[in-house]
C-alpha cells in the first residue's frame, strides 16, 4: 500500500501538522518506507513462535524482602478518631 501526496496531505490535516510544500515529498517517501517495512514484517511466518513479554528477555533485579521500617501502627492509630482491634473505623458512606 503506497501513499500518495493527497493521502499525506489528508493525514497531516487530520493530525493538525503544518507541512510545507517542500516537506511533502520527503514525508510521503518516509511514510511509504514505514508502510513497506510493516508489510515485510507481516509477511514473516511466526507460527510456533511465542510472543515475548520483553524484547530482551530481561528480568528485573529484586531486592531482599527484609523489613526496613519499624512498626509504628500504635503511634499512628493513637491520633486516629476511631480505632478497634488494630483497624481504623470510618463512617458508613453507602447505605
trRosetta pair geometry for C-beta under 8 A, 3 or more apart (Angstrom, degrees):
i j d omega theta_ij theta_ji phi_ij phi_ji
1 35 5.8 -96 78 170 89 137
1 39 7.4 169 20 -68 79 124
2 32 5.4 22 -141 -128 78 114
2 35 7.3 167 -102 85 38 140
3 7 4.2 -129 -159 85 89 137
3 8 5.7 97 146 -52 127 86
3 11 7.8 -23 -151 -10 143 139
3 28 5.9 -146 99 -150 105 80
3 31 5.3 -16 33 107 148 123
3 32 5.6 -136 34 -72 89 84
3 35 6.9 138 -18 -5 100 151
4 7 5.0 103 52 3 65 102
4 8 7.4 -132 100 -2 36 88
4 28 7.3 -9 180 -146 19 130
5 8 5.8 -57 -151 37 34 109
5 9 6.4 35 151 -20 67 105
5 24 5.8 51 -144 161 96 123
5 25 7.6 -24 -99 -84 106 58
5 28 5.8 -46 -91 -80 58 150
6 9 5.6 -51 -148 35 34 114
6 10 6.5 36 152 -19 65 103
7 10 5.8 -55 -152 35 32 110
7 11 6.3 30 151 -17 66 106
7 28 8.0 106 67 -123 93 97
8 11 5.6 -52 -144 38 34 112
8 12 6.1 36 155 -20 66 106
8 19 7.5 -49 146 57 103 170
8 24 6.0 137 102 -153 135 83
8 27 5.6 133 -167 109 138 109
8 28 4.7 -98 -37 -85 153 84
8 31 6.3 172 -100 25 106 151
9 12 5.7 -53 -145 37 29 112
9 13 6.4 32 154 -21 63 105
9 19 7.6 -128 -109 59 60 128
9 24 7.0 2 -68 -126 85 124
10 13 5.7 -55 -149 35 31 112
10 14 6.3 27 155 -16 66 106
11 14 5.8 -56 -146 39 31 108
11 15 6.1 15 159 -5 66 113
11 17 8.0 -1 120 32 73 124
11 31 7.7 124 66 -118 164 161
12 15 6.0 -64 -140 49 27 102
12 17 4.3 -91 -154 68 79 103
12 18 7.7 130 171 -79 113 10
12 19 4.7 -67 -140 0 155 121
12 27 7.5 47 -69 138 122 159
13 16 7.5 24 179 -77 31 36
13 17 7.9 -76 -48 45 19 70
19 23 4.7 -130 -166 84 89 121
19 24 5.8 106 140 -72 128 73
19 27 6.1 -57 -136 -7 142 161
20 23 4.6 94 54 3 80 103
20 24 7.5 -124 94 -22 48 80
21 24 6.0 -36 -157 3 36 118
22 25 7.8 -56 -179 24 36 96
22 26 8.0 15 142 5 63 113
23 26 5.8 -69 -160 49 50 108
23 27 5.5 47 149 -24 84 114
24 27 5.7 -59 -138 41 28 109
24 28 6.0 31 162 -22 65 108
25 28 5.7 -55 -146 36 29 112
25 29 6.4 27 156 -17 64 106
26 29 5.8 -55 -149 37 31 110
26 30 6.3 31 153 -20 65 107
27 30 5.6 -53 -145 36 32 112
27 31 6.3 29 158 -15 65 106
28 31 6.0 -57 -146 39 28 107
28 32 6.3 27 155 -18 63 109
29 32 5.7 -57 -146 39 30 112
29 33 6.4 34 153 -22 64 104
30 33 5.7 -52 -151 33 31 113
30 34 6.6 31 151 -18 64 104
31 34 5.6 -51 -149 35 35 113
31 35 6.4 33 153 -15 66 105
32 35 5.7 -53 -144 40 33 110
32 36 6.2 39 153 -23 64 105
33 36 5.6 -53 -148 35 31 114
33 37 6.5 33 153 -20 63 103
34 37 5.7 -53 -152 34 32 112
34 38 6.6 33 149 -19 64 104
35 38 5.5 -50 -148 35 36 114
35 39 6.5 40 151 -21 65 101
36 39 5.6 -51 -150 34 34 113
36 40 6.5 35 151 -19 65 102
37 40 5.6 -51 -150 34 34 113
37 41 6.4 32 152 -18 66 105
38 41 5.7 -54 -147 37 33 110
38 42 6.3 30 155 -17 66 107
39 42 5.8 -57 -145 38 30 109
39 43 6.5 34 154 -26 63 107
40 43 5.7 -57 -152 29 31 114
40 44 7.5 43 150 -34 60 94
41 44 6.0 -40 -164 7 39 115
46 49 4.8 -85 -169 45 75 121
52 55 5.8 107 99 -94 144 38
52 57 6.6 -88 -151 -70 120 75
54 57 6.1 161 79 -76 94 19
54 58 5.3 -84 122 37 148 82
69 72 7.6 -70 157 -2 106 103
71 74 7.9 59 132 3 92 88
72 75 4.6 -45 -176 42 87 118
72 76 5.8 87 123 -23 89 98
73 76 5.8 -62 -147 41 31 107
73 77 5.9 20 161 -12 69 113
73 86 6.8 17 154 -151 139 93
74 77 6.0 -60 -138 44 27 104
74 78 6.3 42 156 -38 62 102
75 78 5.7 -43 -150 16 28 118
75 79 7.8 11 158 -5 55 100
76 79 6.8 -70 -167 38 34 97
76 80 7.0 43 141 -37 66 105
77 80 5.0 -41 -148 13 50 123
77 83 4.5 79 -172 -102 110 158
77 86 7.3 -96 -74 -140 166 44
77 88 7.1 -141 -116 -80 92 79
80 83 5.1 92 80 -51 127 105
80 88 5.6 -116 -162 -121 153 95
81 89 7.9 -103 91 72 82 88
82 88 7.2 92 85 -170 68 57
82 89 3.8 -66 117 65 112 113
82 90 7.7 179 66 -64 114 29
83 86 7.3 8 178 -115 106 9
83 87 6.8 159 -157 78 67 38
83 88 6.0 -40 -103 -104 75 46
83 89 6.4 -161 -88 2 20 91
84 87 5.9 -26 69 60 67 89
84 89 5.6 54 5 -49 103 120
90 93 7.8 -13 131 -31 111 100
92 95 6.9 85 137 -83 117 65
